[in-house]
């Protein structure tokens, strides 16, 4: 019976790993039920789900894909987020958020490793994913870069007629005051 369950879990994890653009591994131990739910809800609000994984099983599945993570990534209880690029960045932002600072200080919640865009990352690099801008921020930055020159051109083109209008108004005011 356990062999059937192991095969089902292995097949499900293999599908999950195959569909994911990135993986984020973190320590998820010694949390109370309230803390556990708070972390899961915060991740779910960003469209990301957490999965507790068996270290040996994930290590074997990743090795089959040619991905070798640091041995420290699979010590203790390990939780995994498998998501697209935006989901992975959102998960890193949630896990490094100030709301969970106390959990990180107690060692109950800690990033262990990540696999993103073909790169294996350690704990520090995984935490650096939180500094990447999300899609909306990148779109706003791109819009600013594109609209900046157009805005400058519109300002310059508007300056010529408005300065002519001010000169004419000043001349009219001067002549009107002289009479």
SERO-55209 format. One line per 10 residues: their letters; for each residue x, y, z of C-alpha. Coordinates in steps of 0.05 Angstrom, whole numbers, always signed. Each point is the difference from the previous one (the first is absolute). Example, Ala and Ser with C-alpha at 12.3 -4.5 7.8 and 13.67 -1.06 7.14 Angstrom:
REM SERO-55209
as = +246/-90/+156 | +27/+69/-13
REM end
This chain:
REM SERO-55209
xxxxxxxxxx = +0/+0/+0 | +54/+52/+17 | +31/-12/-69 | -64/+22/-34 | -4/+63/+43 | +74/+16/-12 | -10/-8/-75 | -61/+46/+1 | +36/+53/+41 | +62/-6/-45
xxxxxxxxxx = -42/+8/-63 | -37/+60/+29 | +66/+33/+21 | +32/-15/-67 | -59/+35/-35 | +6/+59/+48 | +75/+6/-12 | -8/-7/-75 | -51/+56/-5 | +37/+49/+45
xxxxxxxxxx = +45/+55/-26 | +32/+6/+69 | +5/-33/+67 | +9/+31/+69 | +19/-43/+60 | -6/+25/+71 | +0/-24/+72 | -70/-6/+27 | +11/-32/+68 | -25/+10/+71
xxxxxxxxxx = -56/+46/-22 | -64/+2/+39 | -63/-14/-39 | -17/+75/+1 | +69/+18/-28 | -4/-55/-51 | -67/+24/-25 | +23/+73/-1 | +58/-19/-46 | -43/-43/-45
xxxxxxxxxx = -55/+53/-5 | +51/+55/-16 | +29/-44/-56 | -69/-20/-25 | -20/+74/-5 | +57/+6/-50 | -24/-61/-38 | +54/-47/+26 | -10/-65/+37 | +48/-34/+48
xxxxxxxxxx = +15/-73/+0 | +37/-39/+54 | +47/-49/-35 | +40/-61/+17 | +72/+21/-7 | +25/-65/-31 | -56/-1/-51 | +10/+71/-24 | +75/-8/-1 | -7/-62/-44
xxxxxxxxxx = -51/+34/-47 | +44/+61/-7 | +61/-43/-14 | -39/-33/-57 | -9/+70/-29 | +74/+14/+9 | -9/+49/+57 | +46/-8/+61 | -17/+43/+60 | +44/+10/+61
xxxxxxxxxx = -7/-55/+52 | -21/+53/+52 | -62/+13/-41 | -27/-68/+20 | +13/+0/+75 | -60/+0/+46 | -71/+14/-21 | -1/+28/-70 | -57/+37/-33 | +0/+14/-74
xxxxxxxxxx = -32/+51/-45 | -3/-20/-73 | -25/+56/-44 | +11/+45/-59 | +49/+57/+2 | -50/+50/+29 | -25/-50/+51 | +70/-16/+23 | +18/+73/+8 | -65/+12/+38
xxxxxxxxxx = +15/-59/+46 | +69/+27/+15 | -30/+68/+15 | -50/-30/+48 | +51/-43/+36 | +48/+58/+10 | -56/+48/+18 | +2/+39/+66 | -63/-37/+22 | +41/-63/+10
xxxxxxxxxx = +63/+32/+28 | -12/-31/+69 | -6/-70/-31 | +65/+10/-39 | +35/+25/+63 | -22/-62/+38 | +25/-45/-56 | -69/-27/-13 | -3/+28/-71 | +62/+5/-43
xxxxxxxxxx = +13/-3/-74 | +46/-58/-18 | +9/+0/-75 | -33/+16/-66 | +3/-23/-72 | -19/+55/-48 | +13/+8/-75 | +49/-58/-1 | +40/+28/+58 | +10/-35/+67
xxxxxxxxxx = -1/+52/+56 | +20/-3/+72 | -38/+31/+58 | +27/+70/-10 | -14/+0/-75 | -70/-28/+13 | -13/+58/+47 | +25/+48/-54 | -58/-23/-44 | -45/+42/+46
xxxxxxxxxx = +36/+62/-26 | -20/-13/-72 | -57/+43/-24 | -66/-33/-17 | -33/+5/-69 | -42/+62/+17 | +61/+38/+25 | +40/-19/-62 | -57/+22/-45 | -5/+67/+36
xxxxxxxxxx = +76/+10/-6 | -3/-17/-74 | -59/+47/-10 | +40/+55/+33 | +60/-12/-44 | -43/+0/-63 | -43/+60/+18 | +57/+43/+27 | +26/+24/-68 | -71/+11/-26
xxxxxxxxxx = -17/+41/+62 | +63/+42/-9 | -17/+12/-74 | -71/+20/+18 | +27/+49/+52 | +48/+32/-50 | -52/+5/-54 | -49/+31/+49 | +52/+49/+26 | +8/+37/-67
xxxxxxxxxx = -74/+20/-9 | -9/+14/+74 | +61/+46/+3 | -25/+36/-63 | -68/+8/+34 | +33/+28/+63 | +40/+51/-42 | -63/+22/-36 | -38/+5/+66 | +57/+41/+31
xxxxxxxxx = +1/+46/-61 | -76/+8/+4 | +4/+15/+75 | +55/+51/-11 | -37/+36/-56 | -66/-3/+38 | +32/+30/+62 | +34/+56/-40 | -65/+28/-28
REM end
